[in-house]
Amino acid sequence: MSSITSENLEQYRDSQKLAARARLHNNYTIAEMDWFPWVAKQLPLEDGDSILDVGCGPGWFWESAASKLPDGLNLTLSDLSPGMVQEAVDRCRSLPFASVAGRQADATDLPFEDESFDAIIAMHMLYHLSDPSKGLAEMRRVLKPGGFLAVTTNGAGNRRELYALTTVFGSEPFDPAGAVFGYAEAERSMKAAFGNVSMAEHPAILRVTEPEDVFLALTSYPPGDRAEKAQLTAFRDAIAEAFRAGNGVLEVVKESGFFVSRKAA
């Protein structure tokens, strides 16, 4: 993450708030293949590759995917949050990688030499940047010729049934991440940076059966995490009505995409 606001600094100091949102996905996603294994399957990695994870968060992806990846990978974990870097490194050190290193880093000013990595992964983080094109330019700089950048992000219609509920906080009824750096912007900006891009979408929905998990997830970040008592009451009422309308189930459309570009050899 880069150009991080004070709100985001608090959000990503550690994984506690992120975990409330991850719980919703982990417990209620309906898909032929879970998100992390699906992403791992898309990565065109080879034995011994050096990988940079930009905006690594707590390293959950690597913990889930390690057994499904090629042998001998050298992993560098970077994030603007030192707490996230430390948690990710601690989590990944015992996994079957050839090496694991961590580095606090701004995605728009990466502290690595030109052409240092065979692959770069940036999962659901480019929408945090005030200028995603600067982050992409830096990633291209530190990528070896012939190497690839893999990016994940959300579509504009992602989880619209949930975001419709947060209008009680004054929010717009759509995914802010998808609005800032959604499918169209990811395709445009990656093609501009690399001259090529391909995309795949993870087929999945959420089928939520516990209203409290919706409440906890959507009050784990602004504006829900600072809502007043009356707003929180109205939010609980909106959640209850949505579950009544769905006969005890809230079905939610997910739009999560994987984009990959290669640097010319």
Residue pairs with C-beta under 8 A, 6 or more apart in sequence:
1 8
1 12
1 55
1 79
1 80
1 81
1 107
1 125
1 128
1 129
2 80
2 106
2 107
2 108
2 109
2 128
2 129
2 130
2 134
2 135
3 108
3 128
3 129
3 130
3 131
4 12
4 80
4 81
4 128
7 222
8 128
9 81
10 17
11 17
11 18
11 221
12 18
12 57
12 79
12 80
12 81
12 83
12 84
13 81
13 83
13 84
14 58
14 81
14 83
14 84
14 87
15 57
15 58
15 60
15 84
15 87
17 220
17 221
17 225
18 57
18 58
18 220
20 216
20 217
20 220
21 217
21 220
21 221
22 60
23 213
23 216
23 217
24 206
24 208
24 213
24 214
24 217
25 35
25 206
27 210
27 213
28 206
28 207
28 208
28 209
28 213
29 35
29 204
29 205
29 206
29 254
30 204
30 205
30 206
30 207
31 38
31 202
31 203
31 204
31 205
32 203
33 41
34 64
35 202
35 204
35 256
36 60
36 61
36 64
36 65
37 64
37 65
37 68
38 202
38 258
39 61
39 65
39 123
39 150
39 152
39 202
39 258
40 61
40 64
40 65
40 68
40 69
41 68
42 150
42 200
42 258
42 260
43 69
43 119
43 121
43 150
44 148
44 260
45 51
45 69
45 70
45 73
45 118
45 119
46 70
46 118
47 70
47 71
47 72
47 73
48 70
48 71
48 72
48 73
48 74
48 98
49 70
49 73
49 74
49 118
49 119
50 73
50 74
50 76
50 116
50 117
50 118
50 119
51 73
51 74
51 75
51 76
51 117
51 118
51 119
51 120
51 121
52 76
52 78
52 110
52 112
52 116
52 117
52 119
52 120
52 121
52 139
52 142
53 61
53 62
53 75
53 76
53 77
53 78
53 88
53 120
53 121
53 122
53 123
54 78
54 79
54 105
54 107
54 110
54 120
54 121
54 122
54 125
54 135
54 139
55 78
55 79
55 80
55 107
55 122
55 123
55 124
55 125
55 128
56 62
56 77
56 78
56 79
56 84
56 85
56 88
57 79
57 84
57 88
57 123
57 125
58 84
58 87
58 88
58 91
59 77
59 87
59 88
59 89
59 91
59 92
60 91
61 121
61 123
62 75
62 77
62 88
62 91
62 92
62 95
62 97
63 91
63 92
63 95
66 92
66 95
66 96
66 97
67 96
71 96
71 98
72 98
73 97
73 98
74 97
74 98
74 99
75 92
75 97
75 99
75 100
75 101
76 101
76 102
76 103
76 112
76 117
77 85
77 88
77 89
77 92
77 100
77 101
77 102
77 103
78 85
78 102
78 103
78 104
78 105
78 107
78 110
79 85
79 88
79 104
79 105
80 104
80 105
80 106
80 107
81 104
82 104
85 102
85 103
85 104
86 102
88 102
89 100
89 101
89 102
92 100
93 100
103 111
103 112
105 111
105 112
107 122
107 125
107 126
107 129
107 135
107 138
107 139
108 129
108 131
108 134
108 135
108 138
109 138
110 138
110 139
110 141
110 142
112 142
113 142
114 141
114 142
115 141
115 142
115 143
115 144
115 145
116 142
116 143
116 144
117 142
117 143
117 144
117 147
118 143
118 144
118 147
119 143
119 147
119 148
119 149
119 150
120 139
120 142
120 143
120 147
120 148
120 149
120 150
121 149
121 150
122 135
122 139
122 149
122 150
122 151
122 152
123 150
123 151
123 152
124 152
124 153
124 154
124 177
126 132
126 135
126 136
126 151
126 153
126 181
126 186
127 153
127 176
127 177
127 178
127 180
127 181
129 135
129 181
132 181
132 185
132 189
133 189
133 192
133 193
136 149
136 189
136 190
136 193
137 193
139 149
140 149
140 193
140 194
140 263
143 149
143 263
144 263
145 263
145 264
145 265
146 262
146 263
146 264
146 265
147 262
147 263
148 260
148 261
148 262
148 263
149 190
149 194
149 260
149 261
149 262
149 263
150 258
150 259
150 260
151 186
151 190
151 258
151 259
151 260
151 261
152 256
152 257
152 258
152 259
153 177
153 178
153 181
153 182
153 183
153 186
153 256
153 257
153 259
154 175
154 177
154 178
154 182
154 255
154 256
154 257
155 175
155 178
155 182
155 183
155 201
155 255
155 256
155 257
156 174
156 175
156 178
156 179
156 182
156 183
156 184
156 255
157 174
157 175
157 178
157 253
157 255
158 175
158 177
158 178
158 253
158 254
158 255
158 256
159 175
159 206
159 252
159 253
159 254
159 255
160 173
160 174
160 175
160 252
160 253
161 242
161 250
161 251
161 252
161 253
162 214
162 217
162 218
162 250
162 252
163 171
163 172
163 173
163 174
163 175
164 173
165 214
165 218
165 235
165 238
165 239
165 242
166 173
166 218
166 223
166 224
166 235
167 173
168 231
168 234
168 235
168 238
169 223
169 224
169 227
169 231
169 235
170 223
171 223
172 179
175 182
175 255
178 255
181 189
183 199
183 255
183 257
186 197
186 199
186 257
186 259
187 197
187 199
187 259
190 197
190 259
190 261
191 197
191 261
193 261
194 261
194 262
194 263
194 264
195 261
195 264
196 261
196 262
197 259
197 260
197 261
198 259
198 260
198 261
199 257
199 258
199 259
200 257
200 258
201 255
201 256
201 257
201 258
202 254
202 256
202 257
202 258
204 254
204 256
205 251
205 252
205 253
205 254
206 250
206 251
206 252
206 254
207 249
207 250
207 251
207 252
208 214
208 249
208 250
208 251
208 252
209 248
209 249
209 250
211 236
211 239
211 240
211 243
211 250
214 239
214 250
215 235
215 236
215 239
218 224
218 235
219 225
219 227
219 232
219 235
224 235
227 235
239 250
242 250
243 249
243 250
